[in-house]
């Protein structure tokens, strides 16, 4: 007898339907699994056999053929255990065969209990898009699946419970999503800008970076507070919208990085990988590509501490994501694209010992060592960083001052106001991915970053003296546009350009 059950596979951040076909034929007991399965899928036959038997059902002692269609689509992971088991029971008349409106997902334990699988959110989105009415998922994954509206989600804790529901013996209760998203909810951050003494210039630079989505490089001696400032950055970023929260949650779902009891990401990501990270870990990849740290930082912050210590290959592969806000990973089997729209914040010392040009402590590095250290970061990568700011050591008077500085909530209010101006500016362009000034292309720069005569004269002199490239010219204009938005100015003024130019590397021709 032939039975057919529906499941799905995750490709990148999207899901594709998979039809699990089970055929029972006469002959010696044997299980043949076809349809381009990986090792975890091939091993499912043993898990399914034990789960079916230990759940009180009869496992057929005949020849079994399990086909995962379409045959040219790779299948990986243990999510096919549950649909294979239900297909076997349906083929042996132990479960109903009418399951055309249902999609099943779940890994089986040997005792028949159903375990968590990753990628539930994109799978649920695909199920709703394809017109499925019912979605059966592991009990622990039901809150995540219920984030998708328009489909009935049923939590399953065991194979026996699912079969009893399908047979009408003990119907399961549809999962009701009690999660409510409020973009005005205050979120606790471990570091507040009010707790950071001094560094007003750096705080201003980070405020501008957050307001326009600009990349930032912090350079200074050890102990000046570069890492602390970077870790405080998420506290001044705008609150997540529901759309952004779902985008981030989809990535974390595929990467199996969602924490228990948190089906929806509510805070902007802050990713701080160590400089020993591999290329696949940073950019994404693997035999079957998975999102890397730059995709995990989507809509948030990617912090690279000790920037020159990262491998040259890793740093150079950041060029394209910093420009296009996406990363494309190509393999022999095809190409996958992951989002990578993040704010890059990097920190570095000026030399190996960290005290080059420090007014209080003498540098022990030779000039050639300083040059080699700074040249580990290529010019094209430095050109893609909008804000370069020196972080000096904090004097005793400011460290001992008991008065707190400006709070993160106050700074975030200004950032959100500037973001609202940008949102209104780009609303009529029909480009859904353009949210901040840092996303503007040449056409948008020409349209929204017009200069008056004084501004053009200043940029003409700056181009000559600072040897700015065409990319750097556009980035200065975008940065000036953000500074003007923070000042609630419709036109870019000379003062805004001057502040934007001071954030460029101080290297005169």
C-alpha positions in Angstrom: 0.0 0.0 0.0 1.1 3.5 -0.7 0.8 6.5 1.6 1.9 10.1 1.2 2.7 12.7 3.9 3.9 16.2 3.6 7.0 17.8 5.2 9.6 20.4 4.1 13.3 21.2 3.8 15.2 24.4 4.6 17.4 26.0 1.9 19.2 29.0 3.3 16.5 31.0 5.0 13.7 29.6 2.9 11.8 26.3 2.9 10.6 24.0 0.1 7.9 21.4 0.4 8.9 17.7 0.6 6.5 14.9 -0.1 7.3 11.7 1.9 6.0 8.7 0.0 6.0 5.3 1.7 5.3 2.1 -0.2 5.0 -1.4 1.4 5.6 -4.3 -1.0 6.0 -8.1 -0.5 9.4 -9.5 0.1 12.0 -9.7 2.8 12.1 -7.0 5.4 14.2 -4.1 4.1 14.1 -0.3 4.2 15.2 1.6 1.1 15.4 5.4 1.6 15.8 7.5 -1.6 15.5 11.2 -2.5 19.0 12.6 -1.8 19.1 12.1 2.0 22.1 13.0 4.1 23.5 10.8 6.9 21.0 12.0 9.6 18.1 11.2 7.2 19.4 7.8 6.3 19.7 6.9 10.0 16.0 7.8 10.5 15.0 4.3 9.6 16.4 2.9 12.8 14.9 5.7 14.9 11.5 5.3 13.3 11.5 1.5 13.8 12.2 1.8 17.5 9.8 4.7 18.0 6.9 2.9 16.2 7.4 -0.3 18.2 7.9 1.5 21.6 4.7 3.5 20.9 2.6 0.4 20.8 2.2 0.1 17.0 3.1 -2.7 14.6 6.1 -2.1 12.4 5.7 -3.9 9.0 7.9 -6.9 8.4 8.0 -6.3 4.6 10.0 -4.4 2.1 9.6 -0.6 2.6 10.5 2.1 0.1 10.6 5.7 1.4 10.9 8.4 -1.3 11.6 12.0 -0.4 10.4 14.0 -3.3 11.6 16.0 -5.2 14.5 13.7 -5.7 17.0 16.5 -6.7 16.5 18.5 -3.5 18.9 17.8 -0.7 17.4 16.5 2.5 19.3 16.9 5.8 18.5 16.8 9.5 16.2 14.6 11.6 13.0 16.6 10.8 11.7 13.8 8.5 11.4 11.2 11.3 7.8 12.1 12.2 6.4 12.2 8.7 8.2 8.9 7.8 6.7 7.2 10.9 3.2 8.6 10.1 3.6 7.5 6.5 4.4 3.9 7.6 1.5 3.8 9.9 -0.8 5.2 7.2 0.4 2.6 4.7 -0.4 -0.1 7.2 -3.9 1.3 8.1 -2.9 2.2 11.6 -3.4 6.0 10.9 -5.6 7.8 8.4 -4.2 8.4 5.0 -6.0 11.7 4.3 -3.3 14.2 5.3 -3.2 16.4 2.2 -3.8 19.6 4.3 -1.3 18.8 7.0 2.5 19.3 7.3 4.5 17.3 9.8 7.9 18.1 11.3 9.8 16.5 14.2 12.7 14.3 15.3 11.7 11.0 17.1 13.4 9.6 20.1 13.5 5.8 20.5 10.6 5.9 23.0 8.4 7.8 20.5 8.7 11.3 22.0 9.1 14.2 19.6 12.2 16.4 19.8 13.0 19.9 18.7 14.1 20.7 15.1 15.6 23.9 13.8 14.2 26.2 11.1 10.5 26.0 12.3 9.7 29.6 11.4 10.6 29.5 7.7 8.9 26.1 7.5 5.7 27.5 9.0 5.8 30.5 6.6 6.1 28.1 3.7 3.2 26.0 5.0 0.9 29.0 5.1 2.1 30.3 1.7 1.4 26.9 0.1 -2.1 26.6 1.6 -1.7 24.0 4.3 -4.3 24.2 7.0 -2.6 22.2 9.8 1.0 22.2 11.1 2.2 19.5 13.5 5.4 20.4 15.3 7.3 19.4 18.4 5.7 20.8 21.6 8.7 23.0 22.3 8.6 24.5 18.9 4.9 25.4 18.9 5.4 29.0 20.2 7.8 29.7 17.3 5.5 28.2 14.7 2.6 30.1 16.0 4.3 33.4 15.1 3.0 32.8 11.6 -0.7 33.6 11.4 -3.2 31.9 9.2 -2.4 28.2 10.0 -3.5 25.9 12.8 -0.5 24.8 14.9 -0.7 21.6 16.9 2.0 20.8 19.5 3.1 17.1 19.5 4.9 15.5 22.4 4.9 11.9 21.1 4.1 9.8 18.1 1.2 8.1 20.0 -0.4 11.4 20.8 -0.3 12.4 17.1 -1.8 9.1 15.9 -4.6 9.2 18.5 -5.4 12.8 17.3 -5.5 11.7 13.7 -7.7 8.7 14.5 -10.0 10.9 16.6 -9.5 9.2 19.9 -7.9 12.0 21.8 -8.0 15.3 19.8 -5.2 17.7 20.4 -5.8 21.4 21.3 -4.7 23.9 18.7 -1.9 26.1 20.1 -3.0 29.6 20.8 -0.3 32.2 20.5 -0.4 34.4 23.6 2.7 36.4 22.5 2.1 40.1 22.0 4.7 42.3 20.3 5.1 45.9 21.6 7.7 48.0 20.0 7.6 50.5 22.9 8.5 47.9 25.6 11.7 48.9 27.5 14.5 46.4 27.2 17.2 46.0 29.8 20.8 46.5 28.5 23.8 45.5 30.6 25.7 48.7 29.7 24.2 52.3 29.6 26.0 55.3 28.2 25.4 57.1 31.5 27.8 54.7 33.2 30.7 55.5 30.8 32.9 58.4 32.0 34.2 60.9 29.6 34.6 60.1 25.9 32.0 62.6 24.7 33.4 62.8 21.2 33.3 59.0 20.8 29.7 58.9 22.2 28.7 61.5 19.6 30.3 59.5 16.8 28.5 56.3 17.9 25.2 58.3 18.0 25.7 59.3 14.4 26.6 55.8 13.5 23.4 54.4 15.0 21.2 57.2 13.5 22.3 56.5 9.9 23.6 52.9 10.0 27.2 53.9 9.4 30.3 51.7 10.1 32.7 52.9 12.8 36.3 52.3 13.8 37.5 53.0 17.3 41.3 53.5 17.7 43.0 54.1 21.0 45.3 52.7 23.7 44.4 49.7 25.9 42.0 50.5 28.7 40.5 53.6 27.1 37.0 52.1 26.9 36.7 51.0 23.3 35.1 47.6 24.1 32.8 49.1 26.8 31.6 51.8 24.3 30.9 49.2 21.7 28.9 47.0 24.1 26.8 50.0 25.1 25.9 50.6 21.4 22.8 48.4 21.3 21.2 50.5 24.1 20.9 53.5 21.7 19.7 51.7 18.7 16.0 52.1 17.8 13.6 49.5 19.1 12.9 46.6 16.8 9.7 46.7 14.7 7.7 43.5 14.3 9.0 43.0 10.7 12.6 43.4 11.7 12.1 41.1 14.7 10.7 38.3 12.4 13.6 38.8 10.0 16.1 38.2 12.8 14.2 35.4 14.3 14.1 33.6 10.9 17.9 33.7 10.8 18.3 32.5 14.4 15.8 29.7 13.8 17.7 28.3 10.9 21.0 28.6 12.9 19.3 26.9 15.9 20.3 29.8 18.1 17.0 30.6 19.7 17.0 30.3 23.5 14.4 28.3 25.3 11.3 30.3 26.2 12.2 33.0 23.7 10.5 32.2 20.3 10.8 35.8 19.1 13.9 38.0 19.1 13.0 41.3 20.8 16.4 43.0 20.9 18.8 44.0 18.2 21.7 41.4 17.9 25.1 42.2 19.2 27.7 39.7 17.8 31.3 39.9 18.9 33.2 36.9 17.4 36.8 36.2 18.5 39.5 37.0 16.0 40.3 33.3 15.7 37.0 32.6 14.0 37.0 30.7 10.8 35.9 32.0 7.4 32.8 29.9 7.4 32.0 31.0 10.9 32.2 34.7 10.1 30.7 34.9 6.6 28.7 31.6 6.5 29.3 28.4 4.6 29.9 24.8 5.2 29.0 21.8 3.0 25.4 22.9 3.3 25.7 26.6 3.8 24.5 28.1 7.1 24.4 31.8 8.1 27.6 33.2 9.7 28.2 35.9 12.3 27.6 38.7 9.8 24.1 37.3 9.1 23.5 36.7 12.8 24.2 40.4 13.3 21.5 41.4 10.7 19.6 44.6 11.9 22.1 44.8 14.8 25.8 45.3 15.5 28.8 43.3 14.5 31.7 44.1 16.8 35.2 43.1 15.8 37.6 43.7 18.7 41.3 43.8 17.9 40.6 44.2 14.2 44.2 43.7 12.9 44.3 40.3 14.6 41.6 38.9 12.3 42.7 36.9 9.3 43.3 38.8 6.1 40.9 36.6 4.2 38.1 37.1 6.8 38.5 40.9 6.7 38.6 41.1 2.9 35.4 39.1 2.5 33.6 41.8 4.5 33.9 44.2 1.6 31.0 43.0 -0.4 28.6 42.6 2.5 29.4 46.1 3.7 28.4 47.5 0.3 25.5 45.2 -0.7 24.1 44.4 2.7 23.8 40.7 1.6 26.3 37.8 1.3 26.1 35.2 -1.4 27.6 31.8 -0.8 28.2 29.7 -3.9 28.7 25.9 -3.9 28.7 23.3 -6.7 25.0 22.6 -5.8 23.9 26.2 -6.1 24.1 29.6 -4.5 22.4 30.9 -1.3 22.0 34.5 -0.3 21.8 35.6 3.4 21.0 39.1 4.6 23.9 41.0 6.2 22.6 44.5 7.0 24.5 45.4 10.1 26.4 48.2 11.7 30.1 47.3 11.8 31.9 48.6 14.9 35.6 47.7 15.0 38.3 48.5 17.7 42.0 48.4 17.4 45.2 49.7 19.1 47.4 52.1 17.1 50.4 49.7 17.3 51.3 46.2 18.8 52.1 47.7 22.2 49.1 50.0 22.0 50.8 53.3 23.0 51.9 54.9 19.7 51.6 58.7 20.0 50.3 58.3 23.5 51.1 61.5 25.5 51.8 59.7 28.8 53.3 56.3 28.0 56.1 55.8 25.6 55.6 53.4 22.6 58.1 50.5 22.5 57.4 49.6 18.8 59.6 50.6 15.9 58.1 52.7 13.1 58.2 49.8 10.7 56.4 47.6 13.2 53.7 50.2 13.6 53.3 50.5 9.8 53.1 46.7 9.4 50.5 46.5 12.2 48.3 49.2 10.7 48.7 47.8 7.1 47.0 44.6 8.1 43.8 46.4 7.3 43.6 47.1 3.6 42.8 50.5 2.2 39.5 49.3 0.4 38.2 48.0 3.7 39.1 51.2 5.6 37.4 53.2 2.8 34.2 51.4 3.6 34.2 52.6 7.2 32.5 55.9 7.5 33.6 57.0 11.0 37.1 56.8 12.3 37.5 58.2 15.8 40.4 58.3 18.3 39.5 57.1 21.8 41.9 58.8 24.2 42.6 57.7 27.7 40.2 59.1 30.3 41.7 61.5 32.9 41.3 61.0 36.6 39.0 64.0 37.1 36.4 62.4 34.8 36.8 58.9 36.2 36.3 60.2 39.7 33.3 62.4 38.8 30.2 61.1 40.5 27.8 62.9 38.1 26.4 60.6 35.4 26.4 61.3 31.7 23.6 61.4 29.3 21.5 58.2 29.5 21.1 55.8 26.6 17.3 56.4 26.6 17.9 60.1 25.9 20.3 59.4 23.1 18.1 56.7 21.7 15.2 59.1 21.5 17.3 61.4 19.2 18.3 58.4 17.1 14.8 57.2 16.7 13.7 60.7 15.6 16.4 60.8 13.0 15.4 57.3 11.8 11.8 58.5 11.4 12.9 61.3 9.2 14.8 58.8 7.0 11.9 56.4 6.9 9.7 59.1 5.6 12.3 60.2 3.1 12.7 56.7 1.6 9.0 55.7 1.8 8.1 56.8 -1.7 11.1 55.1 -3.4 9.6 51.6 -3.5 12.8 50.1 -2.1 11.8 48.1 1.0 15.3 47.3 2.0 16.4 51.0 2.2 15.8 52.1 5.8 18.7 54.4 6.7 21.1 56.8 5.1 23.8 54.3 5.1 21.8 52.2 2.6 21.6 55.0 0.0 23.1 54.4 -3.5 24.5 57.0 -5.9 21.1 57.9 -7.2 19.7 58.6 -3.7 22.9 60.5 -2.7 22.5 62.8 -5.7 18.8 63.4 -4.8 18.9 63.8 -1.1 22.5 65.1 -0.4 22.5 68.3 -2.3 25.0 71.0 -1.2 25.0 74.7 -1.4 27.9 76.7 -2.8 29.8 76.9 0.5 29.4 73.1 0.9 30.7 72.4 -2.6 33.7 74.6 -2.0 34.5 72.7 1.2 34.2 69.3 -0.5 36.4 70.5 -3.3 39.2 71.4 -0.9 38.6 68.2 1.1 38.9 66.0 -2.0 42.2 67.5 -2.8 43.8 67.6 0.6 42.4 64.3 2.0 42.7 62.4 -1.3 39.2 61.1 -1.1 38.0 58.4 -3.4 34.6 58.5 -5.1 33.3 56.0 -2.5 34.6 58.1 0.3 33.0 61.2 -1.2 29.6 59.6 -1.3 30.1 58.2 2.3 31.0 61.7 3.6 27.8 63.0 2.0 25.7 60.3 3.5 27.3 60.9 6.9 26.6 64.6 6.6 23.0 63.8 5.7 22.7 61.8 9.0 24.2 64.6 11.0 21.7 67.0 9.5 18.9 64.7 10.3 20.0 64.6 14.0 19.9 68.4 13.9 16.5 68.3 12.3 17.8 70.3 9.3 16.4 69.7 5.8 19.5 71.0 4.0 23.1 69.9 4.6 25.0 72.8 6.1 28.8 73.5 6.1 28.9 72.5 9.8 27.4 69.1 9.1 30.0 68.5 6.3 32.8 69.6 8.6 31.8 67.1 11.3 31.5 64.4 8.7 35.0 65.2 7.3 36.6 65.0 10.7 35.5 61.4 11.0 37.7 60.4 8.0 41.2 59.1 8.6 43.6 61.9 9.2 46.0 61.3 6.3 46.8 64.3 4.1 48.3 64.0 0.6 
